């Protein structure tokens, strides 16, 4: 899956604005805008963005509803 496609899916799923996504992922608020215009990220940046997307998909450490009962 292309990086831009993965980002677009993440943006729709999380409802995070593109500038905030870029800032949080790689400290670049123009990242998504520039990728949409054809910017080609380097391998290191792509790894950082994909790791950020994966971190958003991980479940939180919140206790399960059944814990603490009994």
Secondary structure, DSSP 8 states (H G I E B T S, - for coil): --HHHHHHHHHHHH---HHHHHHHHHS-TTHHHHHHTT----HHHHHHHHHHHHHHHS------TTTT--
